[in-house]
């Protein structure tokens, strides 16, 4: 990946900053003029940003040219959403953060940053949604979200497909194997990472961790886990868990 994009925190210049992926040195800025909460890129020079306009319904989702910094188009349903780019690089699914009940929306673009389709989720206010825990499988077949592991189709239908067979446990984060057929789930409050199969959503294995895991990221045949060391501390630790084979 050539560039890394992130939103700017309050107190700094409001906009979307870009950095070199190798050095994290800032190499450019797009000034949106608004508080920007989530940014994704398509790899073809288009930047997609969810922001907080005033009033909030004035194009909360906007697209920009990476090369010129100029806005291309605007639309969107709600402000301050979390965005996820699908593997087509022309589709986005977002989850809202500031409304109740929480909303999920699907957008399709034409490859030049213009809106082609927008669809609101049908079970609005039904199954769980949480923008803080929100991942898309690498094959873009499904989205998994919330501490209960709710699974939805990653398309304009956004159908609720069920949830992980978790018992009474809850989760803090998810990641996948390279196919999307294996889900890695970090367990809330326990030194434990569980493995689930898709589409059955049944548990197939588990790993013990040194701390209480908060985040997980798969890199090749390893899982990189960021854990909370103790129940009443903010201290953290990083450990690497080898996973082989990747499929159950």
Long-range contacts (C-beta under 8 A, 24 or more apart in sequence): 3-27, 3-28, 3-41, 3-66, 5-39, 5-40, 5-41, 5-47, 6-39, 7-36, 7-37, 7-38, 7-39, 7-49, 8-36, 10-35, 16-47, 16-49, 16-64, 18-66, 28-66, 28-69, 29-69, 30-64, 30-66, 30-69, 31-69, 32-62, 32-64, 32-71, 35-80, 37-79, 37-80, 37-81, 37-82, 37-97, 38-81, 38-82, 38-83, 38-94, 39-83, 40-83, 40-84, 40-85, 40-92, 41-66, 41-85, 42-85, 42-89, 42-90, 42-109, 42-111, 43-89, 44-89, 44-111, 46-72, 46-109, 46-111, 46-112, 46-113, 48-83, 48-85, 48-92, 48-109, 48-113, 49-83, 50-76, 50-79, 50-80, 50-81, 50-82, 50-83, 50-94, 51-79, 51-80, 52-79, 52-80, 53-79, 56-80, 56-98, 61-92, 61-94, 61-107, 63-109, 63-113, 63-114, 64-113, 65-113, 72-112, 72-113, 72-114, 73-113, 73-114, 73-115, 75-107, 75-115, 75-118, 76-105, 76-107, 76-118, 77-103, 77-105, 77-118, 77-120, 78-103, 78-105, 81-105, 81-131, 82-131, 82-132, 82-134, 84-134, 84-135, 84-136, 84-143, 85-136, 86-136, 86-140, 86-154, 87-138, 87-139, 87-140, 88-140, 91-140, 91-155, 93-136, 93-143, 93-154, 93-158, 95-129, 95-130, 95-131, 95-134, 95-145, 96-131, 97-131, 101-125, 101-126, 101-129, 102-129, 102-130, 102-131, 103-129, 104-129, 104-143, 104-152, 104-158, 106-155, 106-156, 106-158, 108-156, 117-156, 119-156, 119-157, 119-158, 121-152, 121-158, 122-157, 122-158, 122-159, 123-160, 126-160, 127-152, 127-160, 127-163, 128-163, 133-171, 133-172, 133-173, 133-174, 135-173, 135-174, 135-175, 135-176, 137-176, 137-180, 137-198, 138-176, 138-178, 138-179, 138-180, 139-179, 139-180, 140-180, 141-180, 141-198, 142-180, 142-198, 142-199, 144-174, 144-183, 147-171, 147-172, 147-188, 149-174, 149-183, 149-185, 149-196, 149-201, 151-198, 151-201, 161-199, 161-201, 162-201, 163-201, 164-194, 164-196, 164-201, 164-203, 165-196, 165-201, 165-202, 165-203, 166-194, 166-203, 169-194, 172-213, 172-214, 172-215, 173-213, 173-214, 173-215, 173-216, 174-216, 175-216, 175-217, 175-218, 175-223, 176-218, 177-218, 177-243, 177-246, 177-247, 178-218, 178-246, 179-246, 179-247, 181-247, 182-246, 182-247, 182-248, 184-216, 184-218, 184-223, 184-243, 185-216, 186-213, 186-214, 186-215, 186-216, 186-225, 187-213, 188-212, 189-231, 191-227, 193-223, 193-225, 193-241, 195-248, 197-248, 204-248, 205-248, 207-241, 209-239, 209-241, 210-237, 210-239, 211-236, 211-237, 211-239, 218-243, 221-246
